Amino acid sequence: MMFLHHRFLKGALAAGVAAAALVATAGAGATAAPRAATAPSAQSALPAQAVPGFPEPTPHTQKAYDPAADFTAKWTRADARQIKAMSDPTAGSRQNSMPEDYTAPTVPQNFPDMSNGKVWVWDTWPLTDAAAHQYSYKGWEVVFSLVADRKLGFDDRHTYAKLGYFFRKAGVPSSQRPANGGWTYGGLVFPKGLSGKVFEDQSFSHQTEWSGSTRIFKNGEVKVFYTAVAFYRNAAGQDTKPADARIMMSPGKIFANDKGVWFGGFKTHNELLKPDGKLYQNGAQNPYYNFRDPFTFQDPAHPGKTYMVFEGNTATQRGTRACTTGDMGYQPGDPYTETPDEVMDRNAHLQMANVGLAVADNTELTKWHFLPPILSANCVTDQTERPQIYLKDGKYYLFTISHRSTFAAGVDGPEGVYGFVGNGIRSDFQPVNRGSGLALGNPTNLNFNQGFPFDPDYNQHPGAFQAYSHYVMPGGLVQSFIDTIGTKDNFRRGGTLGPTVRILIDGDTTKVDRTYGNGGLGGYADIPADRDIKPGQPVS
Ligand SMILES: OC[C@H]1O[C@@](CO)(OC[C@@]2(O[C@H]3O[C@H](CO)[C@@H](O)[C@H](O)[C@H]3O)O[C@H](CO)[C@@H](O)[C@@H]2O)[C@@H](O)[C@@H]1O
């Protein structure tokens, strides 16, 4: 069965009404901020060739700071412009095509379904310890996924999302697994009704569980970190989110026998954090604020402490003209520069993403406090989603995902993974790959000069929306879910995990490994554990 994809709808509607379509989507529960509240996108009115030349990326020192310090690295507009600089065939490009090194191979439309039609599946993460080692438990690999009933349209899934899990036998080579990865759907993780108790106003029309990470400790103890979101029906019959999202933690236990895996506990749901309006924007400041996707970890440089990165926004009132010269990031002599006022006149200041940092105040991980954000993308993009800290060769990588539609006026990039490298969890992070930040994008027929939103060339590539919500695993393996494959006249929605790909991470570069799997495409839903744990065994 095919569902009409809202992206293609927007593409067909063209720029004049696209902003209205975005507002409508947001009213139905989306948190992607429209670029302009009332007017059509300012960027669509730009001349076809708005960029006469390219700036250099902003220099970033990668210097490390104390995690509690008040230093926030910037992903600047000059940095983000490198995405175009390395892909535009006409404009003195560094590369003369969208570089294959940062582009995922195209996924075919005849993909298998990992849940065999039971549920829609999207954001997914493995069972790990605080160092991101992926554990099997008594010989079973386990993953956690946002799931929703297949009776819903795929784009309605966010409003009804719950946390589910899958398991499969560990230690089987990908080539010997069934095409869909061989996972068994275990059902929902939490007992019904508990994750929504945190909201003072219980009159929500529905309440959802968003992403997330799950950590394993000794004796089969697990802690699930997730985002609680409540939707309230307004007089016009739309679902809105007046209550701030909460970052939550619920402790439970994993059990397994030779037949499979199940969980107990999850009776207590602890509220850890809600946006404070000082470091992290809240709903009173912006109805389209983003606050979610906790990822917890320990930093070898700060033993005994547990940290969390999460998706946030700069804490200004929506519409505040808060972007600075530093957010632009241009250097003296750059052939192309913009002033903050120029870009804010085009509403770029409605896109104010950051990556947040918090630290636990107790060993039970039930009490936390905010630290200043580690990265801001003011006037660059509105969403830096599902951030994760990834340690390799003594470097600290910050990976995050971003939609094309959330880039600010005048900057652009494909759906995919963006990466930043530094020397600590708080660092002057340098965007990877020619200073752009693009680590792994969906394949596109990019023509960045046609303006937002959804230029026809972009949408004509069947892979432009093939994958989202990537998660970078040990060994550079990257898993993601399939969103839509095809063009507007012939497409198939996903709702299942796509083929795992591998990126080679080396210093400030990443590169798609096309020798991995079949031309770079590994097994579908292939999330291999790299450690096995028995009950009672300490987890490193
Ligand atoms: O389901 C919520 C979790 O999913 C994440 C990452 O996948 O957020 C994705 C996000 O985008 C989806 O909705 C958009 C608008 O409806 C749509 O344009 C996009 O294609 C979808 O992937 O979901 C929220 C809510 O709709 C939106 O703000 C995000 O961009 C993750 O961050 C959430 O925990």
The ligand as a MOL file (V3000), in Angstrom:
LIG
                    3D

  0  0  0     0  0            999 V3000
M  V30 BEGIN CTAB
M  V30 COUNTS 34 36 0 0 0
M  V30 BEGIN ATOM
M  V30 1 O 9.5320 10.6440 15.9180 0
M  V30 2 C 10.2160 11.6170 16.6070 0
M  V30 3 C 11.6990 11.3000 16.6100 0
M  V30 4 O 12.1950 11.3280 15.2510 0
M  V30 5 C 13.2280 12.3200 15.1310 0
M  V30 6 C 14.3850 11.8130 14.2730 0
M  V30 7 O 13.9490 10.9340 13.2730 0
M  V30 8 O 12.6700 13.5120 14.6590 0
M  V30 9 C 12.2850 13.5620 13.2960 0
M  V30 10 C 11.2550 14.6150 13.0330 0
M  V30 11 O 10.9510 14.6560 11.6580 0
M  V30 12 C 9.8600 13.9180 11.1710 0
M  V30 13 O 8.7140 14.7610 11.0780 0
M  V30 14 C 8.8640 15.8500 10.1470 0
M  V30 15 C 7.6240 16.7080 10.1780 0
M  V30 16 O 6.4820 15.9750 10.3440 0
M  V30 17 C 9.0960 15.2840 8.7280 0
M  V30 18 O 9.3220 16.3630 7.8450 0
M  V30 19 C 10.3120 14.3680 8.7600 0
M  V30 20 O 10.4340 13.7180 7.5130 0
M  V30 21 C 10.1750 13.3010 9.8070 0
M  V30 22 O 11.4000 12.5640 9.9200 0
M  V30 23 O 10.1240 14.3410 13.8380 0
M  V30 24 C 9.7540 15.4990 14.5410 0
M  V30 25 C 8.2700 15.5530 14.7790 0
M  V30 26 O 7.5360 15.4750 13.6060 0
M  V30 27 C 10.3440 16.6210 13.7210 0
M  V30 28 O 10.4480 17.8100 14.4250 0
M  V30 29 C 11.6730 16.0200 13.3980 0
M  V30 30 O 12.3830 16.6980 12.3820 0
M  V30 31 C 13.7490 12.4930 16.5540 0
M  V30 32 O 14.3760 13.7260 16.7660 0
M  V30 33 C 12.5070 12.3280 17.3910 0
M  V30 34 O 12.8060 11.8660 18.6920 0
M  V30 END ATOM
M  V30 BEGIN BOND
M  V30 1 1 1 2
M  V30 2 1 2 3
M  V30 3 1 3 4
M  V30 4 1 3 33
M  V30 5 1 4 5
M  V30 6 1 5 6
M  V30 7 1 5 8
M  V30 8 1 5 31
M  V30 9 1 6 7
M  V30 10 1 8 9
M  V30 11 1 9 10
M  V30 12 1 10 11
M  V30 13 1 10 23
M  V30 14 1 10 29
M  V30 15 1 11 12
M  V30 16 1 12 13
M  V30 17 1 12 21
M  V30 18 1 13 14
M  V30 19 1 14 15
M  V30 20 1 14 17
M  V30 21 1 15 16
M  V30 22 1 17 18
M  V30 23 1 17 19
M  V30 24 1 19 20
M  V30 25 1 19 21
M  V30 26 1 21 22
M  V30 27 1 23 24
M  V30 28 1 24 25
M  V30 29 1 24 27
M  V30 30 1 25 26
M  V30 31 1 27 28
M  V30 32 1 27 29
M  V30 33 1 29 30
M  V30 34 1 31 32
M  V30 35 1 31 33
M  V30 36 1 33 34
M  V30 END BOND
M  V30 END CTAB
M  END
